Amino acid sequence: MRWLASPAHRTRRADPARILRDVRSIVSVALCHSPGRDPRRDARIGRIARYAAGEDYHRVMRDRLRMLQRDIMSIVPGSRALWYSDTGAIFERAWAARAGLGWIGKHSGLLSRDVGSWFLLGEVLVDRELDPDLAAGEAPREHCGTCVRCIDVCPTRAITAPYQVDARRCISYLTIEHRGTIAPELRPLIGDWIFGCDLCQEACPWNRFAPEARESRLHARELEGWTLERFLGLDDSEFDRLFDKSPVRRVGRAGFVRNVCIALGNRGEASAVPALVNVLERDPAPLVRAHAAWALGEIARRIAAESASCSVTEIRACLERAVAGDADPEVQGEARAAARLL
């Protein structure tokens, strides 16, 4: 996400007046999404971050913020207001903390004593002075204390120190924003997360107070009939239809199926072999074929340890065909590396 470090974005984030001229106040809001999980759904389709399990929150928050924007402009005649929902260069968490919604936790997310952290942020910039919830210069009180559960639970050690996150190692970044090959040493640590990650929030004691989402559009879609193996067969148009109005669409088909391959490799189940073989031999995206080769190698190693030699032979033959015949050097390299371990 190098664009975040560009001078233009740095300037806009540092000065909200570059977004709305003569801005005087920022109204910060929180919209809760569901804090619960369905283990049966996770076992079937892998794990998707809670905020992304329903309709795209940008759409939901947009509709709510437009109403709030209109209300503000009617209450304060002649004012100008502009809504934001993770859609531009603005310090959402910092402004929310300054507004009194909560404090920045050690995982770098916003935390609230009342609703934990299972919520989404939005803002309305206003060109009028409004009475603040916190007095000028008053800092939000921090309630993490000595707790470091969020740091300890992160499998990739992306939280390098309290309040510091190396995004390059974060599972959410890797499965959503990262567009290319995921480093082999990080793949086993991703587990079966196929979009985002909730581990640091799940570990946080404050989330025991999290309420249920009142916005039905944010409730998780069941995706009945779908499995990780079935996801492997999605083409571009099917992916777009299945995840229409969903945040998952952001990662694109190739990135999503890449994540599914990693999840299946980490689960190590022989039942996934036929679908992964089909992907390695027929998927049009080299990125997907490369990760399918890795997944087959991981499954084969586990099968070999259980003395199921027939499936290992099938996987080895498939990997050797990829080494000899795939047109992409990265796919050849992944297949060669996987075969070498068998």
Secondary structure, DSSP 4 states (H G I P E B T S, - for coil): -GGGGSHHHHHHHH-GGGTSTT--EEEEEEEE------HHHHHHH-EE-GGGSSS-HHHHHHHHHHHHHHHHHHHSTT--EEEESS-SS--HHHHHHHHTS-EE-TTSSEEBTTTBT-EEEEEEEESS----SS-TTPPPPP--TT--HHHHH-TT--EEETTEE-GGG-HHIIIII--SPPPTTTHHHHTTEEE---HHHHT-GGGGGPPPPS-GGGSPP--TT--HHHHTT--HHHHHHHTTTSGGGGGHHHHHHHHHHHHHHHHT-GGGHHHHHHHHHH-S-HHHHHHHHHHHHHHHHHHHHTT-HHHHHHHHHHHHHHHHH-S-HHHHHHHHHHHHT-
